[in-house]
């Protein structure tokens, strides 16, 4: 199936990896979350465990960049941008707080998506460019959501250039990246869950590249094709593989696919991949579920409350986790004894 390139937003918004994070001013700060906050669709997630509250306290956040599964990290304001620094792995990412409108005035890039009520703190979900940010300390994001005109008072925004994994004309480099992925421990772990295609991973062809596809599942060949010349990070490369393998698994297991589809709630965020496309949402939910199970595979990271954040982004992830965790590949997973997921869709 086709993995469309939906991660590049129009306008002056830019996002990319940076080599160093500057010392931020103290403007990104915790604020009181009272009834005066402008609220989108609220959702009750029930009582949260202390682990997730600690992750989302202060300047911590869960951030989904360019449609990828959410990862924990720190948010820091730097002039007219916010810098997200992942806790575990990955490069810092720069998210400009505004874009330039046609009249040369600034337009806020911040949009409040949802307020999740919990005791004692609420958590807020924002769009910022092509990222979704979940945090209990909205700071400058809250300020701009309430008063978009405040972007006129910010210092200049700074960004980092997007870099793809391989130049568009360097086929040899793209093939080398794919072969490295194909023989990696990550690929082995994904294949053991979602199955092995009959043929090696290949490159998206010229027609697919013109259409901006990150990846495809080639049904007739039973193979996956990826496009390193469009993909901007190793995390995105791995997720593209998981998404396309999920399409293959759904074709090979129609009864399980029907079971997952029967309880699937639609994605409400129109910028999220899989919006208004049930088949793509199912594949994305499976890929998110694999990411969740890998991210919680150690006793230190096995926090079941994180699943609610995945489910908010891609409904169906919780049911996919319930199914996958019964597979032999996850027999020793620390959450294998049971995941309290009864309310992840609330």
C-alpha positions in Angstrom: 0.0 0.0 0.0 1.0 3.6 -0.5 2.6 5.6 2.2 1.9 9.2 1.1 4.3 12.0 1.9 2.1 14.0 4.3 4.8 15.3 6.6 5.9 18.4 4.7 3.6 21.4 5.5 3.3 24.4 3.3 4.6 27.8 4.1 7.6 28.9 6.1 7.4 26.2 8.8 10.5 24.2 8.9 11.6 21.4 11.2 14.9 19.5 11.4 17.7 18.2 13.6 20.2 20.6 15.2 23.6 19.8 16.4 23.3 21.8 19.7 20.5 23.3 21.8 21.0 27.0 22.8 20.4 28.1 26.4 16.7 29.1 26.4 15.2 32.2 28.0 12.9 31.5 31.0 9.7 32.1 29.0 8.9 28.4 28.7 7.5 28.0 32.1 4.8 26.1 34.1 1.5 27.9 34.3 -1.6 27.3 36.3 -4.3 25.5 34.3 -7.6 26.9 35.3 -11.0 27.3 33.7 -9.8 30.3 31.7 -7.9 28.2 29.2 -9.5 28.0 25.8 -10.5 24.4 25.4 -10.9 22.1 22.4 -12.5 18.7 22.7 -11.9 17.5 26.2 -11.3 13.9 27.1 -11.2 12.1 30.4 -8.2 9.7 30.6 -8.9 8.6 34.2 -6.2 8.5 36.9 -2.7 8.7 35.6 0.2 6.7 37.1 3.0 8.7 38.8 5.4 7.7 36.0 3.6 9.5 33.2 3.0 12.5 35.5 6.7 12.8 36.2 7.4 12.5 32.4 5.0 15.4 31.7 5.8 17.6 34.6 7.8 20.8 34.3 9.3 21.2 30.9 8.7 17.6 29.9 6.4 16.6 27.1 5.4 13.8 24.7 6.0 15.0 21.2 5.0 13.4 17.9 7.1 14.8 15.1 6.0 14.5 11.5 3.4 11.9 12.3 5.7 9.6 14.1 4.8 7.9 17.5 5.2 10.2 20.5 8.5 10.2 22.4 9.3 11.9 25.8 11.6 14.8 26.0 12.1 18.4 27.1 10.7 21.6 25.6 12.7 24.8 25.7 11.8 28.1 24.1 14.6 29.8 22.1 13.6 33.2 20.7 10.6 32.6 18.3 11.0 28.8 18.3 10.6 25.9 20.6 13.3 23.2 20.8 12.3 19.6 21.6 15.1 17.4 23.0 14.2 13.7 23.2 15.2 12.0 26.5 16.5 8.8 25.1 17.6 8.9 21.4 17.3 11.2 18.5 18.5 14.7 17.6 16.9 17.9 19.0 14.1 19.3 16.8 13.4 23.0 16.2 9.7 24.1 15.9 9.1 27.7 14.9 6.2 29.3 16.8 5.0 31.4 13.8 5.0 31.6 10.1 4.9 34.6 7.9 1.5 35.6 6.4 1.1 37.2 2.9 1.0 40.7 4.5 4.4 40.1 6.1 2.8 39.8 9.5 3.4 36.8 11.7 0.7 34.1 12.1 0.8 31.9 15.1 1.7 28.2 14.3 0.2 27.0 17.6 -3.3 25.4 17.8 -4.8 23.9 20.9 -6.2 20.4 20.0 -7.4 19.0 23.3 -7.4 19.3 27.0 -7.2 16.0 28.9 -8.6 16.3 32.4 -6.8 14.4 35.2 -6.3 14.9 38.9 -4.5 17.0 39.9 -3.1 18.3 36.6 -4.6 18.7 33.1 -2.6 17.9 30.0 -2.7 19.9 26.8 -2.3 18.8 23.2 -1.1 21.3 20.7 -0.3 21.4 17.0 2.9 23.2 16.4 3.9 23.0 12.7 3.9 19.3 11.9 4.3 18.2 15.5 1.7 17.3 18.2 2.9 18.3 21.7 1.3 16.9 24.9 2.4 18.6 28.1 1.1 19.6 31.6 3.1 22.8 31.4 1.9 24.6 28.3 3.8 27.9 28.9 4.3 29.9 25.7 2.1 27.4 23.8 -0.8 28.3 26.1 -0.1 32.0 25.8 -0.1 31.9 22.0 -3.2 29.7 21.8 -5.1 32.3 24.0 -3.6 35.4 22.3 -2.2 34.6 18.8 -1.2 38.2 18.4 1.6 37.8 20.9 3.7 36.2 18.2 4.4 39.8 17.0 6.4 40.3 20.2 8.6 37.3 19.9 12.2 37.4 18.7 13.0 35.9 15.3 12.3 32.3 14.8 15.2 30.0 13.9 15.0 26.7 12.1 17.2 23.9 10.9 17.3 22.7 7.3 15.6 19.4 6.6 18.2 16.7 5.5 17.1 13.5 3.9 18.9 10.3 4.6 20.2 10.1 1.0 20.4 12.6 -1.9 17.7 12.1 -4.5 20.2 11.3 -7.2 22.4 8.9 -5.1 20.8 5.5 -5.7 23.8 3.7 -4.3 23.5 5.6 -1.0 19.8 4.9 -0.8 20.3 1.2 -1.4 23.1 1.1 1.3 20.7 2.7 3.8 18.0 0.1 3.0 20.4 -2.8 3.3 21.6 -1.5 6.6 18.0 -1.3 7.8 17.1 -4.7 6.4 19.9 -6.5 8.4 19.5 -4.5 11.6 18.2 -5.9 14.9 15.3 -3.5 14.6 14.2 -5.1 11.3 14.6 -8.6 12.8 12.3 -7.6 15.6 9.7 -6.2 13.3 9.8 -9.2 10.9 9.4 -11.5 13.9 6.1 -9.8 14.7 4.7 -8.8 11.3 6.3 -11.4 9.0 8.9 -11.6 6.3 8.2 -10.4 2.7 9.2 -12.8 0.0 11.6 -10.4 -1.6 14.2 -7.9 -0.2 13.3 -4.3 0.5 13.7 -2.1 -2.5 13.5 1.5 -3.6 10.3 3.4 -4.4 10.3 3.8 -8.2 10.3 7.1 -10.1 6.5 7.2 -10.3 6.2 6.8 -6.5 8.9 9.4 -5.9 7.0 11.9 -8.1 3.9 11.2 -5.9 6.0 11.8 -2.8 5.7 8.3 -1.3 7.8 7.4 1.7 7.1 3.7 1.2 4.9 1.1 -0.5 3.8 -2.4 0.1 4.1 -4.1 -3.3 1.4 -6.8 -3.3 2.3 -8.6 -6.4 6.0 -9.0 -5.4 5.3 -9.4 -1.7 7.9 -6.8 -1.0 8.4 -3.4 0.7 9.8 -0.3 -1.1 11.2 2.7 0.8 12.4 6.1 -0.3 15.5 7.3 1.7 15.7 10.4 -0.6 12.4 11.6 1.0 12.9 10.3 4.6 14.5 12.7 7.0 15.4 10.5 10.0 16.2 7.0 11.1 13.1 7.0 13.2 11.0 7.8 10.2 12.7 5.1 8.1 12.0 2.5 10.8 8.4 3.7 11.1 7.9 3.6 7.4 9.0 -0.1 7.4 6.7 -0.9 10.3 3.7 0.8 8.5 4.2 -1.0 5.2 4.8 -4.4 6.9 1.5 -3.7 8.8 -0.3 -3.4 5.5 1.2 -6.8 4.5 0.1 -8.4 7.9 -3.4 -7.1 7.5 -3.7 -8.7 4.1 -2.3 -11.9 5.4 -4.6 -12.0 8.4 -8.0 -10.8 7.3 -9.9 -12.1 10.3 -7.7 -10.2 12.7 -7.9 -7.2 10.5 -11.7 -7.3 10.6 -11.6 -7.7 14.3 -9.4 -4.6 14.7 -11.5 -2.7 12.2 -14.8 -3.5 14.0 -13.9 -1.4 17.0 -11.9 1.3 15.3 -12.8 4.9 16.2 -11.9 7.4 13.5 -8.9 9.8 13.7 -10.2 13.3 14.6 -7.1 15.2 13.7 -7.2 16.0 10.0 -3.4 16.4 9.8 -2.7 12.9 11.2 -1.8 10.2 8.7 -4.8 7.8 8.3 -7.4 10.5 8.7 -10.6 9.5 6.7 -8.8 6.4 5.5 -9.7 3.3 7.5 -7.1 1.0 5.8 -4.3 3.5 6.4 -5.4 4.1 10.0 -5.3 0.3 10.7 -1.8 0.0 9.4 -0.7 3.1 11.3 -2.3 1.7 14.5 -0.4 -1.5 14.1 2.9 0.4 13.5 2.1 2.6 16.6 1.4 -0.5 18.6 4.8 -2.0 17.7 6.5 1.2 18.7 4.7 1.3 22.0 5.7 -2.3 22.8 9.3 -1.7 21.9 9.4 1.6 23.8 8.1 -0.2 27.0 10.2 -3.3 26.6 12.3 -2.7 29.7 11.2 -2.6 33.4 12.4 1.0 33.5 10.2 2.1 30.6 7.2 -0.2 31.0 4.6 2.5 31.7 1.2 1.3 30.5 -0.3 4.8 31.0 1.7 6.0 28.0 -0.7 4.0 25.8 -3.4 6.6 26.2 -1.2 9.2 24.5 -0.6 6.8 21.5 -4.4 6.1 21.4 -5.2 9.8 21.3 -3.1 10.3 18.2 -4.1 7.1 16.4 -7.3 5.4 17.7 -7.0 1.6 17.4 -3.4 1.5 18.8 -4.7 0.1 22.2 -6.6 -2.8 20.6 -3.6 -3.5 18.4 -1.3 -3.6 21.5 -3.8 -6.0 23.2 -3.5 -8.3 20.2 0.3 -8.1 19.6 1.3 -8.6 23.2 -0.1 -12.1 23.0 2.4 -13.0 20.2 5.4 -15.2 21.0 7.8 -12.2 20.2 6.4 -10.4 23.3 6.3 -13.4 25.6 8.8 -11.8 28.0 7.5 -8.2 27.7 7.2 -6.6 31.2 3.6 -5.6 30.4 2.6 -9.1 29.3 0.7 -9.7 32.6 -1.9 -7.3 31.5 -2.3 -3.7 30.4 -5.1 -1.5 31.9 -6.4 -0.3 28.5 -10.1 -0.2 29.2 -10.2 3.6 29.0 -7.6 4.5 26.5 -10.2 5.6 24.1 -12.1 7.8 26.6 
